[in-house]
Amino acid sequence: MSIETSFIKATEVYNTFDNPVPAHYFRRVFESKEMVQAKLRIAVCGFYVLYFNGKNITRGFLSPYISNPNDHVYYDDYEVTLDAGENVIGVILGNGFQNNPGGYIWDFDRADFRSAPMFSLTVSVQEKNNEVTLLESSEAFKIYPSPIRSDDYRFGEYYDAGYEIDGWAEKGFCDSDWTSALPALSPKGELKMADIPPIVKECEIAPVSIMKSGSGYIYDFGQSNAGVCRLSVKGEKGQKIELRHADDVRDGDIYLRNVWFYRDCWERDVKIVHCDTYVCKGGEREVYQPSFTYHGFRYVRVDGITEEQAVPELLSYLVYHTDLKERGGFDCSHEITAKLQELTMRSLLANFYHYPTDCPQREKNGWTADAVLSCETALLHFDPERNYREWMNNIRKAQREDGALPGIIPTAGWGFEWGNGPAWDCVLANLPYYVYLYRGETEMIRESADAFLAYLRYLRGRTDEKGLLAIGLGDWCHVGGIPPKAPLVLTDSVTSMDIANKIAYMLDVIGMREESLYAKREAEQYRWAIRTHLIDFASMRAAGDCQSSQAMCLYYGVYDESEREAAFGELLKMIHDCDDHMDVGVLGGSVLFYVLTQFGHGELAFKMITREDYPSYGNWLKRGATTLWENFLPNDVSSMNHHFWGFISAWFIKCLAGIRLNPNRNNVDELEIHPTFIGQLDDASAYHIAPKGKIEVSWKRNADTITLKVEIPHGMRAIAVLDKGFCFEADGLSTKPVESGSYRITATDKHTQV
């Protein structure tokens, strides 16, 4: 037997809402002749907590990964020191994606892989040049029900401390009344190492207030985030304490309608969704935190406690996310902008649990468009590329033989009929494209080349008689909650053109010249069809006569160079007709501010983002947002923790501070410094750690000049570009190569304000 074939489980039945099944303890005692270093490998369909000789050695929260086990089964490796004589392995096994009834809306409850969770484990040592297996999982593992009486990745966990067994994972424990593990049929998926940073605890947050609500108490932690609560209580035996998590409070109670779906099962779901339950064993102070679920929340309603127990120390908010290392940042003198930067970072991290998710409460799904819309922000601020690469493995596995992709990944099959289309499927091209642009890495491109071509063939097969596409989701979450103003045929066709262009570029990078030319021809055909059928050249407006259509056609190169000024003039009219408010969905919004900046209207872009009246990001802040919201609605909000509007943070770094890496798309060691001196800003600063080292750019407004400071790592070449109306005081130039140092900038004429 081997790690691939030696899977075991505790039971044939699996957890459902109606029939809870406990997570189980697994225990195995084995002997070693001597103290020696060994490798422990554990592959899991579900989640696990791992103990060795009584010590919890689990590498991260919700390990090893979240995947469709028909596609990939993930394992973790550990280096352990075997004691001479007795050694003990302990495992607690949670359901994870292997059994997720809480995912019924996306058919996870009907997945053909659904079963009780299972794992395979081996221990091996190196003897001379050979790896010798000392132990492998089998029926020799002893099992017993744990205090985790049920667990669901989306809904929550039920823990009864009365079932705790002291010392169960330690030496000398008597397990004679435990039963044997059951053999499990090996999963279909390819075995892969979880070669990614784990999910870890970032910090702990104390409550800022406690409010009585009916028979319960609402704890307010001051900000929405993602993670779990640690409960610390001295309670009576059998006392049941329920923690219900939410992002909002209305009419004196937590509001659950924007953290779950109002469907046929609402009456059942509202009682159990985002609810962790703890039953006290009584006696000394007890401490509990969930092992196999997490929540997105700001507020927790606690039921089942006394007034004396309702103290701040009862709950601590443990903030978790993937262990992404900081790689960039932005700051400025403008309070609203600085606060929006903070909200964006919080939202991005709260939505990174192994891969980007759409929200940490309602769904926890890997919606593909969400990841695309925030990937530049993520790459400029953190190091998500290993996680992106692993998720790309799952994206390619999810691709059907005809080239189609689902809207969520991982999936058990949901998302091919609804929830996808070019604007979502473009994740296939965009993740490797931006990782190459910012890191210079080609691995994801090489690994995805066949998938690229399959997808281009799929798109061509879905075009209509005009050579256009209208097959997926469009300009999602349009301001005001109205249907998208940009026609689906425009957003799908323009996105398909962009996908083909990026694939052509990437295939050329790795030397696949013939395939690159094929992709380029595909892009040209889409552009021709768009220009022929969707552009009114008399008015120079794109189909839909709206901000999104016009901005997308300008940004992605539908208009010829000679047409761009006139087309941009039409976009300006549309914006002014809306009193300088944005009137877009998320697809149009992601490019609108860049288009304005390209044409010298960065001030307008800044105004649209930061103004405090509706609709704007600044209005979110005025209404109390602590994370980015899903949509711009005048009186309501759906999800209160989304990251796909977070592209503004990349705009802050690239356009306000001016760090524009790899501007010609051919050398990651080249840099363009092109700041926008917004009148409302006294200063702005940003940094980014590029492959060659740390880039720092800052500017500060003085009486009649602006001081620009740059730090450029050795081996990088930088050119500074100033907007019209500005020049370097020393030589009068507006564009020139620069090195590390300080530069004074002045106005070129009296009409320009410094």
TIMAR-378417 format. One record per residue: x negated, y, z negated of N, C-alpha, C in turn; residue in one letter. Coordinates in steps of 0.02 Angstrom, whole numbers, plus 50000, padded with zeros to 5 digits. Each point is the difference from the previous one (the first is absolute). Layout:
XYZXYZXYZA...
***
This chain:
499584994050000500425006050000499565006350000M500325005950012499635006250003500465005749981S499745006150000500415005849984500595000750047I499934997650062500545000550049500564995049987E499854994549967500494994649995500224998349929T499695003049950500134997949931500475004849963S500535002150032500475004649968500444996449950F500135003649945500444997349948500515005349980I500544997749968500525004649976500284997149935K500445003949969500284997849936500674996750007A500375001750052500694997850005500224999850073T500504996050014500294999850067500495005750011E500305002649947500495005450007499645006749995V500355005150024499695006649997500515005149974Y499725005549978500395005249967500525003050046N500615000949975500525003850034500325004749949T500425004750025500345004549954500474996149953F500314994850026500484996249960499674994849955D499444997450021499664994649963499265001849990N499855003949949499305001949987499564993949987P499405000150026499514994749989499375003249971V499774997749944499415003349969499374999150042P499565005149995499314998950021499704994849953A499514996350024499724994649959499275001349983H499824997549941499304999249983499734993850037Y499395000550025499634994350026499354999749961F499814994049979499414999249958499614993950023R499345000750003499584994250019499355000249960R499864994549967499384999149962499534995650041V499365002050003499514995850035499325000849966F499564995450014499344999849968499455002150048E499495003149971499395001550038499414997249960S499534997150035499424997049966499555005349970K500015005950029499545005249977500315006950012E499705005149970500205006850015499735001850070M500455002150044499805001150069500475005050033V499745003850048500425004550039500424996150049Q500625001950007500454996550045500435005050038A500294997650056500475004150039500694997149991K500465004349979500694998149994500395003450056L500354996250039500405002750056500734998249988R500435005050005500724998949990500385003150058I500394995850035500445002250054500714999649975A500405005350013500655000449968500545002250050V500564996649998500615002450031500435002749944C499965006449989500315003349943499495004649969G500085001749936499515003849961499744995549944F499435001949972499734995949946499645004349949Y499944997249940499545002549948499554994249982V499355001250000499504994649992499615000849935L499954994649962499604999849939499454994850008Y499415001649972499464995149996499735000149930F500044994249968499794999249930500305005449956N500645001250010500395004549958499985007350019G499595001950050499935007050019500365001350066K500385005350002500345002150062499485002950047N499894996750057499495002350048500315002250067I500655000850002500355001850062499705006450029T499854999850065499645005650031500435006250008R500664999350003500425005950009500734998349992G500405005249992500724999449992500304997450066F500494995749995500354997150058499524996850050L499534996349973499524996450042500304993350022S499774997350058499445002650039500205005150053P500614999650028500215004450054500754999150009Y500305003950043500714999550015500064998550074I500214993950016500004997850070500544994850013S500154999150063500414994450022499574993749999N500144995149957499564994149996500014995550061P500475001350046499964996550064499465002950045N499795006149985499475003250039499324999449966D499975002349937499374999849963500134998049928H499564995949973499994998449929499345002549973V500025004149949499405003449977499714996749938Y499345000449995499664997349942499515005249973Y499844999249936499495004049966499454995449976D499395002550001499424996449974499755003349936D499804995949952499735002449936499344996449986Y499545003649971499404996949972500114999149925E499964993849976500104998649929499414996049974V499915000449936499474996149967500334994349962T499864993950021500284994249966499614998749936L500364998649947499684997949938499824992650005D499484998149966499854992949994500554996849958A500324994950028500554996849965500675002550027G500465001549955500685001550020500075007050031E500405000550053500195006350031500754999850016N500315005850000500725000350009500175005350052V500424998150047500295004750049500745000849983I500235006249999500705001549990500275004550055G500594998550024500315004050053500735001249982V500235006250009500725001449999500195001950071I500534997150025500185000750070500655003850008L499985005550038500595004050013500244999350071G500615002250014500324998650064499715003850059N499855006449991499745003850057500464999750060G499704999750060500404999550061500234992950014F499704995149965500204993150012500734998949982Q500245003849952500704999449979500235006949977N500335003750044500185006949985500745001350015N500454997549957500715001350012500175007450001P499605004249965500125007150002499885003250068G499714996350046499905002450068500544997850047G500604998749974500524997150043500215004750056Y499935006449991500205004750052499584999050064I499384997649991499564998850057499914992550013W500454996049973500034992850012499444996149967D499665002849952499484996249965500304994349959F500635000749981500314994649962500164994050045D499965001050066500144994550047499384997850037R499425002149977499384998350035499914992450002A499774997550057499914992750004499424997649958D499575004649977499454998049957500205000149926F500615002049985500195001149931499974993549960R499695000549942499944994349954499775002649933S499934995649952499675001949938499285001950017A499715004849962499305001950014499544994149990P499425000350033499534994549998499295002750004M499534995949980499295002050008499564993950010F499415001450024499474995050007499375002949969S499634995949964499425002549963499434994950003L499415002550010499404995749997499475003449957T499584995949969499405002449966499414996250030V499495003750020499424996850032499365003049974S499464996150005499345002449981499524998750058V499465003649999499494999250052499474995349974Q499894994550034499474995349983499544999350059E499405002749992499525000550055500325003950057K500104996950057500295003650057500734998250011N500294996449953500684997750008500475003149948N500615001350022500525002249953500404993949979E500004998649936500324994049973500635002149962V500564996950018500635001549967500054996249935T500115003749946500084996949934500744998749983L500435004350028500704999649981500435002650057L500574996950010500495002750047500704999149971E500455004350020500674999749972500354993550019S500384997549952500364993750009500504999349944S500324994249997500484998849947499674999749931E499325000149999499655000249935500115006649964A500205005350036500195006249966500644998849959F500005002449939500594999549957500405006650005K500664999549995500425005850008500505000649943I500225006449988500515001349949500325006850017Y500665000749989500315006550014499705005649958P499895005750031499705005749965500545004749975S499815005249963500505005049978500295004150057P499695000050058500285003550058500574995750026I500615001749979500574995750014500255000950072R499855005650031500125001050071499595006050022S499825000150063499635005750027500175000950073D500095006250020500145001650069499595006250018D499654999550055499555005350022500355006850004Y500625000050023500355006350008500445001849940R500324995149969500505001649950499715000849930F499554995649979499725000749934499854993349967G499855000349936499774994249963500374999449933E500134993849981500344998649936499524995949957Y499815002849942499494996849958500294998949930Y499994993849978500254998249934499404997749958D499795004349954499404998549960500094994049954A500624998049990500114994049959499724993750032G499845000350064499724994250035499235000350004Y499705005149971499275000550002499674994149965E499444997850026499624994549970499295002549989I499825000949939499335002549984499474995050020D499465002450029499424995950014500074995250058G500535000850040500144995150053499444999450052W499615005350010499474999850050499314999149969A499974998449936499374999449965499814992749988E499374999149982499764993349983500344997649936K500084993549996500264997049939500755000049994G500345003050048500735000149997500284993150018F500524997949964500304993550013500585000850049C499924997150059500525000550052500334993250012D500024995849949500264993150009500744999950018S500375005349980500715000050017500155003850065D499485002250034500095003350065500084994750054W500315001950055500094995250055499505001450055T500004995750050499515000550054500275004550056S499535003650032500185004050059500234995450057A500355003050047500264996350057499595001650062L499894995150043499675001550063500465004250044P499715004650038500395004350044499764999250072A500475000450046499834999850070499595006250017L499434999050032499565005650016500365005050045S499925006549987500315005150042499715000150070P500375003050046499805000150070499455005050016K499965005249959499575005750017499264998449999G499635004250037499274999650002499725002249933E499534996249973499695001749936499505005750010L500065005349960499575005850007499805002649931K499395002449996499785003249938500315007049996M500225001949941500265006749989499425004849992A499685001650055499395004150000500195007450002D500335002249949500245006849994499935002349928I499995006649988500025002449931500654997949968P499994998149936500614997849966500435005949979P500604998549977500435005049969499785000749927I499875006249979499735001249933500395005649967V499915000549935500315005549962499585006350007K500335005450021499655006450007499995003849933E500575000249966500045004049939500624998049961C500065002949941500604999149959500305006849987E500675000450004500355006349989500484999249941I499985004949956500465000049943500645003750020A500564998349968500625003650016499965007349979P500335004450038500015007149983500635001849961V500524995650005500605001249961500404993649994S500444999849951500454994349990500705002949989I500494997350037500685002649997500484994349985M500465001249954500524995149985500494999750058K500184993950020500474999050055500454994249983S500615001549978500454994649979499694996149944G499974993450010499704995749948499244999250010S499725003350052499304999350015499625006549995G499374999850021499565005849997499635000450067Y499965006150028499655001050063499325003249987I499494996650021499315002449994499815003350066Y499785006349995499785003750059499245000649998D499674997450053499275000250003499735005850040F500455004550022499775006250031499844999750073G499914994050028499824999450071500214993150025Q500214999850063500114993550032499334997050018S499974993449996499394996550016500184992750013N499524995549992500134992950009499594996049949A500324994849973499654995849952500504996549955G499814999149938500434996749951499955003749933V500454998449955499965002649932499714994749954C499585002349955499794995849945500445001649940R500324994949974500455000649943499634997949937L500025004349949499694998449936500525001049946S500224994549968500575000549955499944995049943V500245001949944500094995449944500754998949993K500224994250024500714998750005500224993949961G500654999150000500304994249967499994994050048E499974994149972500024993950041500645000050042K499924998950066500564999750045500245006750025G499715005549976500195006650024499845000750074Q500505001650040499915000650073499945007350020K499445001750031499865006950021499975000150076I500395004550030500035000550073499715006750022E499564999750049499695005950029500255000750072L500375005350014500255001250068499645006250028R499734999350060499555005050029500345003950055H499895006650002500315004250051499575006250011A500145003450056499655006250017500395006349982D500634999149980500425005949991500484998849942D500225005549970500514999849948500575004750022V500614997449997500585004150016500564998649950R500335005349981500564999449953499814996249937D499385001249977499794997249937499794992750001G499924997250060499784993050004499554999250061D499634994550001499574998850058500434998850062I499725002050058500354999550064499684994650042Y500394994850016499724994250033500164999650075L500435004350024500214999350070499455001850049R499505003849979499455001450046499394995649987N500074994949957499464995249992500234992950017V500634999450022500234993750027500575001450048W500244994850033500475000950055500714998649979F500445004550019500704999149983500304995250052Y500014993749983500244994850046500544995949965R500194994550031500534995849973499834997349931D499354999549985499794997149935499845005349948C500235006250010499825005549955500194998549928W500594997449988500224998949932499544995149963E499734995250037499514995549969499325003349995R499795003150055499325002850003499895005649949D500495004249992499915005949957499854998049928V500194993949981499874997749932499304997149991K499694998050055499374996449993499425002950040I500135004650047499465002450042499555004849960V499354999350011499495004049966500084999749924H500184994049977500104998949928499514994849975C499595001949952499584995349964500304998949930D500054993749981500324998349936499504996549955T499995002149937499564996949951500414997949940Y499924993749980500334997349941499464999049946V500105003249943499494999849947499994993349964C499404998249978499944994049958500045001949926K499915006549984500075002449932499364999349960G499945004049948499414999849957499555005950013G499394998750025499515005350011500175003950063E499615005450010500095004150060499864995850063R500435000650049499944996250061499865004750059E499584997850045499815004050058500154995950063V500335003250048500194996550061499935004750060Y499754997350055500045003350064500114994750054Q500415001550050500164995050051499384997750039P500034993850023499444997050037500134999550074S500644999350021500134998150069500505004650035F500065006149976500435004950033499715006949988T500245004950036499835007049985500595004350023Y499985006449981500555004550014499735006950020H500405003550040499895007150011500495003849956G499745004749959500465003349952499675006149968F500435004149974499805005449954500334998949932R500624997450002500404999249940500104992649984Y500054998549936500174993349977500565000549948V500554996750014500534999549950499884993849959R499945000849935499874994549954500644998449961V500244993950007500584997749962499794994449953D500344999749944499864994649953499535001949944G499835006449994499555002249946500405004249950I499725000649941500305004249948499735007150006T500325004649965499765006949999499295000549973E499854995849950499335000149971499474997550049E500204995650045499534997350049499905004750060Q500455004850008499975004450059499495005649990A499374998049997499455004849990499575000150062V499605005250011499585000350060499544994050009P499764997249944499534994550005500314993550024E500664999950006500344993950022499794998050071L499935005050045499854998750070499395004050023L499604996750041499475003450037500074998250073S499945004950043500044999050073499324998050025Y499934993850025499384997650028500035000850075L499615004750026500025001650072499524995350036V500274996350049499614995250039500015001850074Y499494998150035499975000250073499364996550021H499944998750065499384997150026499415004449981T499444996949985499415003449976499645003550058D500325005350025499705004050053499525005149970L499405000450027499515004749976500095006850035K499945005349960500095006750028499455001650049E500215002850057499515001450053500095007050028R500475003749974500115006850024500485003649954G500065006650012500455003949959500095007050029G500505003449974500155006850023500235004149941F499835006550001500235004649948500045006950031D500425004249969500065006950024500315004249946C500025006650013500255004849950500765000449998S500334997050048500725000650007500354994649958H500395002049951500274995249951500444994750033E500445002050046500454995350031499614994950042I499515002450038499604995550042499614995149957T499705002549947499624995549955500454994849969A500615002049983500474995349970500244994950051K500115002150062500194995250052499444994950013L499385002249995499444995450006500034994749945Q500155002249939500054995449943500574995050011E500575002450023500574995650012499854994950054L499655002250052499844995450055499534994449976T499505001849961499544994949975500374995049955M500445002549958500374995549956500454995350040R500335002750051500444995950040499624994850040S499435002050027499614995350040499764994149958L499755001449941499744994749957500574995749972L500565003249981500574996149974500274995350052A499875001450063500244995850055499454995850031N499484998749962499464995650026499914994249952F500374994750015499954993749962499774994650049Y499354999350007499664995850049500045003050070H500565002750019500085003450065500505005749988Y500085004550049500475005649989500724997549999P500375002149950500714998449995500415006350012T500644999150012500425005850015500245003549937D500064996649945500195002949936499874994749947C499855002249939499844995049948500614997749960P500605002350020500594997949963500484996250045Q500335003350047500534996850039499774994050039R499435000650034499824995050050499344996449987E499475003849990499334997149994499814996350065K500285002150056499864996750064499435003450037N499664996250040499485002750043500295002650065G500375005549995500285003150061499425002850041W499994998150063499415001350042499925007550015T500545003550015499945007150016499745004049941A500204998149940499795003749941499235000149995D499704994250013499274999549996499665004250053A500295000250059499715004150054500015007349982V500575002349974500095007149988499535002649945L499784995649956499575002249945499284997750007S499834996550054499344996850001499425005150004C500095005650035499475005050001499905002949930E500545001549966499955002549932499644995049956T500184993650007499684994849958499264999450015A499815000150064499304999250019499585006149982L500305005950000499635006049981499895000349925L500434997049961499965000549927499754993849964H500084994150031499834993849966499654995150048F499924993849978499664994950041500474994050011D500555000950036500484994550009499834995250056P499435000850033499884996250062499984992549989E499754997549944500014992849988500724997449994R500415003949965500704998149994500365000450066N499855005150040500295000650066499814993950043Y499374998149996499784994450042500364993549979R500094998949936500344994049978500735000250021E500305005849992500705000750021500074999050076W499505002350038500024998950072499994992650017M499664996049959500034992750010500724997549996N500375002849952500704998149992500445002950054N499835006050024500385003050055499944995750062I499394997950016499914995850060500354993349992R499994997249939500344993649989500765000850009K500255005849983500725001250005500225001250071A499535001650044500185001450070500284993850034Q500565000750033500304994450035499614998450064R500134994250028499654998050061500125004950057E500595003250001500145004750054499685006949987D499655000849944499655006249985500385004549952G500634998549984500405004349957499744999849928A500115005549965499815000649930500625001649958L500014997849937500555001849955499875006849968P500515003049971499935006549969499694999849931G500044994249965499674999249936499534994050003I499435000749967499514994649997499695000049931I500034994349964500234993450022500764999750004P500234995250040500704998850009500114992550005T500624997949986500184993050010500394999350065A499985005250042500344999950064500455006050010G500135003849946500415006050006499595005650032W500335004350040499675005950026499854999850073G500194994750035499914999850072500615002950037F500584999349970500615002550033500165007249981E499765002149943500105006949976499405001949958W499805006450004499465002349956499335000250033G499974998850065499355000250035500055004650060N499614998650052499975004450058499335003550001G499825003350056499335002850008499775004549943P500435004349974499795004749948499834996449935A500234993849992499814995949942499444995250020W500074996950058499514995150023499315003150012D499975006650006499365003250016499494999049945C500214997149943499514998149949499464995650028V500184995850049499524995350030499415003750031L500135005850029499475004050032499705005149952A500435003149960499775005849962499524998349943N500124994549964499544998449945499294998850025L499894995650049499314999250024499725006350033P500445003950032499775006150033499725005049948Y500375001349947499775004949951499434997449957Y499994993549987499424997349964499375000850043V500064999050065499415001250043499825007550001Y500505004350005499885007150005499645002649938L500204997849941499725002649938499434995949970Y499964993750018499474995849972499514997350052R500205000350063499574997350053500004992550003G500514996749969500024992749997500424997350058E499764994650030500344997150058500304993149986T499914997349939500234993249986500754999250014E500405004749975500724999550009500195000450074M499625003850038500145000550072499874993350033I499424997049986499824993650031500504994649980R500184999949937500464994849976500705000850030E500175006150021500685001450022500085000650076S499464999150038500035001350072500544995950034A500054993749985500524995950032500705002349980D500085001949937500655002449977500195006550035A499505004450011500125006150037500314998550068F499684995650037500224998650068500684996650000L500114995649952500664996749996500545005249987A499855004949958500505005049985500145004550060Y499475001950037500115004150060500444996350051L499894993550007500424996150046500724999749975R500084999449934500675000049971500355006650015Y499665005649990500315006550013500215000650073L499564997950045500175000550071500624995950016R500084994549967500594995850012500645003049972G499945005049956500595003249970500175006750033R499625002350049500155006450032500634999450043T500335005750010500595000150043499805001450072D500505001050043499865001050071499625006550013E499995004549952499635006350008499294999649971K499854994349970499344999349970499965002849929G500585000949968500045002949932500224994749951L499945001549935500204995349947500465003549950L500484996249975500435002349946500224993849961A499534997249960500124993349972499914999749924I499825005649968499844999549930500295005649958G499705001049942500205005649957499695006450028L500345005549989499785006350028499715004749947G500175006450007499705005349958500334999849931D499784995249961500324997949937500015005849949W500524999949959500085004749944499995007350025C500405001450050500045006850024500255004649945H499735006149999500205005049951500765000549999V500284999949941500725000649993500374993450002G499644994550012500324993550001500424998850062G499915004050052500394999250061499654995150047I500354997450051499674995850050499435003950033P499474996550021499445003550031500215004250060P499735006150004500135004250058499584997950059K499414997349988499584997550054500294993450024A500164999450065500284993750025499534994249989P500284994249984499594994149990499584998450062L500275001150059499634998550061499375004350005V500035006049972499405004250001499494997849948L500224999149937499514998149948499704993250014T500414995250024499724993450016499525000350059D500185003650051499585000250061499355003849986S500045005649965499395003749984499554995949954V500294996649952499604995849955499684994350038T500364997050047499724994650040499415002450042S500065006050027499445003150036499395000849955M500125002449940499455001049953499694993449979D500414994949988499734993449984499554997550056I500235000650062499604997650057499355004050006A500035006549990499395004150003499504998049946N500244998849940499544998249946499714993050011K500414995550025499744993350016499485000450055I500135004150051499515000850054499345002649972A500045004949957499405002949969499624994849959Y500374996249959499664995149956499704994350040M500354997650050499724994550041499385002250037L499995006350020499405002750032499425000249950D500155001749938499485000349948499654993349992V500384994550004499704993449990499804996650066I500005003950054499744997450063500494995950042G500645000149984500494996450040500275004850053M499595001350050500135005350049500634998550042R500064994050025500574998450043500655000549961E500004997449940500605000349958500165007349981E499475003949989500095007149984500345003650058S499794998650061500315003150058500734998050007L500164993849984500704997850001500415004149951Y499745000849939500375004049949500065007250022A499485002750031500035006950023500535000950054K500064995250044500525000350052500704999749969R500074995949947500644999849966500175006849971E499515003349969500125006649972500195005050054A499674999650057500155004650055500704998950027E500224993750002500674998650024500535002949952Q499884999349936500475002849951500015007750007Y499415003050007499985007350005500385002350062R499904996550056500355001850061500764999549990W500234994749969500714999049989500295005449954A499625001749948500235005349954500055006650036I499495001750037500005006550036500545000150054R500134994450031500504999850053500715000449974T500134996949944500704999249977500175003849936H499505002149961500155002849934499755007249990L499695003050050499775006949995500375004350050I500285005549976500315005050044499485005550012D499694999850057499455004650013500255007150013F500635000850013500275006850008500005003749934A500194996449947500005003049933499374998349961S499624995250025499404997349967500184997049932M500574996649998500224996849938500074992550011R499854996249948500084992750001500714998249981A500214994150020500674997549985500145000549925A500585002649984500205001049931499995007249979G499625004250037499955007249983499905001149926D499524996649971499905000349928499265000249983C499875001849937499315000649977499614993450008Q500314994549983499644993650003499814998350071S500475000450047499854998350070499445004450027S500065006549988499515004750028499324998949968Q499974999249934499364999149966499674993450020A500394994650006499704993650019499725000350071M500365003150046499755000350069499385004450006C499955005249959499395004149998499434996249968L500134996849944499464996749963499714994150038Y500434996050031499764993950032499825000950074Y500035006150025499735001350067500474998650058G500655000749989500484999250055499955006050047V499925005949972499955006050042499295000750028Y499955002450062499365001750030499715006149965D499355001050007499675005749968500335006650022E500175000550063500295006250025500715001349974S500304994949972500695000549975500045001149925E499464999149966500014999749928500215006649967R499755005650023500175006449969500755001250005E500294998950058500725001050008500404995249957A499784993749998500344995049959499955001749926A499425002549979499935002049930500445006049985F500065004650047500445005649989500724997949986G500214994750033500674997449987500054996949930E499474996749979500004997349932500055005649949L499645005550011500045005649954500715002849996L500335000450058500695002550000500454995549957K499904993450008500414995349961499885001049925M499385001049981499845001049929500305006549975I499915005450039500275006449978500764999949997H500314996150044500734999349998500234996649936D499564996449968500154996749936499725004149942C499895006550012499745004449948499344997449972D499594997350045499334997449984500034994149951D500534996250004500044993749962499874994250047H499764994549973499934994050040500684996750009M500104997350060500624996750018499814993750038D499714995349963499684994150030500164993849959V499854994250028499944993949962499264998749987G499854994249974499324998749979499524999350059V500244997950058499564999550058499805006950026L500495004450006499845006850020499615003749948G500184999049937499655003449946499264998349997G499834993850017499304997849995499545003650048S500275003150053499585003450049500145007550003V500555002349974500215006950007499475004949974L499754998949940499545004849970499335000150036F499804994450027499384999950040500095003950065Y500574999250032500125003850062500005007449986V500325002249947500005007149983499295002549988L499604996149965499315002049986499595000350064T500094995150044499635000050064500115006450040Q500615002749995500165005950038499935006449959F499634999649945499845006049962500555002349953G500464995649982500555001849956499984996049935H499404999449973499934996649936500385003449944G500055006750003500385003649949500734997649999E500294999050059500694997750004500074993049972L499534995650017500014993249974499985000149923A499555004149974499935000649927500655002549968F500315004950032500625002849974500554994649999K500054996150054500524994950005499924994749946M499384998449984499874994949949500145002649930I499775005949985499975002349930500585004449979T500405002550045500565004349980500454996249952R500345003649958500374996749946500754999250015E500245003150054500704999050017500074993850043D500604997350001500134993850037500025001250075Y499744995450042499624993949983499255001250004P499644997449952499275000549999499724995549946S499354998950003499674996449946500025004149936Y499905006750008500035004349942500674999749964G500534998850038500664999349970500054993749958N499674994750022499964993949958499725001849931W499445003750001499695001949937500485004149957L500335004750032500465004449963500554995849968K500184994550032500544995749974499734994649952R499365000449983499744995649948499644993850023G499824999650064499664994050024499324999149966A499844993849983499344998449975499634995250047T500374997650050499714996150055500365002350063T499754997850058500335001850063500654996150006L500515003250026500654996850009500064997150070W500514996050010500084996750065500295004750052E500425004749979500335004150050500155007049973N500165004450047500175006949984500765000750004F500334999249943500735000749995500145005949954L500545003750014500125006149961500204998849927P500374994649987500274999149933499864993249970N499634995850036499894993249975499324997750024D499834994049983499384997050023500084992449995V499724996450047500014992849994499404997949959S499514996850029499414998049962499615006249979S499795000249937499635005749974499254998649996M499774994850033499284998650001499834996650066N499885004150051499804997750066499355003450020H499634996950045499375003050020499985002150073H500534998450040499935001150071500065007350022F500205004649954499955007150014499335002849976W499554995749978499375002249970499475002050049G500165000350065499515002250049499795007249989F500375003949961499805006949986499335000349966I499824994949960499375000149964499414999350048S500084996050052499484999750051499955006750035A500565003350011500005006650031499645005049956W500094999549934499645004449954499254999450010F499754993950002499274998950007499765002150068I500364997950052499765001250069500105007250023K500555003149980500175006550028499905005849950C500164999149938499885005549952499265000449982L499714994449977499295000049984499574999350063A500244996150048499664999850064499544994150012G500054994649961499584994150012500334995750054I499704999950058500274996150056499464995250024R500054994049975499494994950014500094997150069L499444998550033500004996750065500465003550050N499895006550011500475003950041500044997850072P499484997050027500004997750069500144992650007N500144996849944500194992949998499464995350026R499385002249997499464995650025499424999349953N500045003449941499444999549953500245002149931N500034995249955500245001449932499515004349961V499405001150028499505004249967500025007250026D500525001650037500105006950022500585003149961E499945006649990500485003549958500165006850030L500645001650002500215006850016500285003249937E499765006049984500255003749943500425005750027I500654999449992500475004850030500545001849950H499845004549953500505001949949500515005050027P500565000249967500525004950015500075004649939T499855006450010499995004749944500705002849988F500414995949967500695001949987500035006149954I500415004950017500035006149962500194999149927G500414994949985500224998949931499484996549958Q499464997850031499474996449964499425004749986L499765000049939499375003449984499404995550013D500124993549997499464995350011500294993150016D499584995850025500174992950012499364996050001A500044993949978499414995650000500214992850009S499564996250031500134992850010499354996450005A500034993549988499424995850012500234993450029Y499544996750033500144993350026499334996350004H500014993749977499404995950004500014996150065I499625002450049499954996850065499494994349995A499934995950053499504994749997499295002449985P499835006250021499335002649987499945003549932K500565001249966499965003349936500555005149990G499925004149948500535004549978499995006650038K500575001650030500115006450032500395004449952I499775006349991500375004849959500085006450039E500605002650001500155006350033500435004249953V499825006349992500425004549961499965007050030S500525003749992499985007150019500365004249948W499765006149993500285004549950500035007050029K500575003149991500115006750026499705005249952R499605004650027499715005549962500355006450021N499715005749985500325006450016500125000850075A499484999350040500065000950072499674994450040D499814994749967499714994250034500264993649968T499864994650034500144993349974499354996349996I499874996849943499404996049993500174992650012T499684997150049500094992950017499394996249976L500114994949958499454995849977500094992950027K499474997250024500034993150026499424996049974V500134993749985499494995149984500094994250048E499494998850039500034994950052499474994749986I500184993749996499514994849985499484999250055P499424997849981499464998850048500234994950052H499875001750063500174995550054500655001850035G500365005049973500605002250033499885006650037M500345000850056499975006250038500675003649993R499985006549986500615003749988500025006350043A500595001650024500125006250035500585003549966I499935006549990500535004049969500385003750054A500664999849994500445003450047500475004549959V500015006550018500435004749965500605001850044L500565001349968500605002150036499885006850033D500425001550049499985006450034500065005649949K499565005150007500025005649955499464999849946G499624994449997499484999349950499334998550033F499465002049968499334998450025499524999649941C499424997050012499475000049950499675006849999F499945002849941499745006849993499285000650027E499604994849991499295000550018499895000750075A500414996850042499865000050072500615001450044D500585000949969500605001550039500304994150037G499734994049990500264994150034500614997349963L500434996650037500574996849969499944992450002S499524997450038499874992850003499254999050002T499754995849956499284998750001499844993949956K499424996850013499784994649955499835002949931P500154996249947499855002349932499654994449962V499635002149949499694995549953500255001749930E499794996149951500215001449931499805007149981S500465003549968499855006849980500635004349996G499905006749991500555004749995500005004650061S500605001750023500085004250059500535005349985Y499855006250019500475005549992500395000950065R500665000549992500455000650058500385006649994I500075003350056500345006450001500495000250058T500435005150001500485000850054499665003050060A500244998150059499715002650062500315006650020T500595001549973500315006550015500455002049942D500235006150001500375002849943500684996849990K500244996350051500674997049995499994993449961H499414997249990499954993749964499895001349926T500424997149958499935000649928499534994649973Q499505002049963499554995149970500304997649934V
***
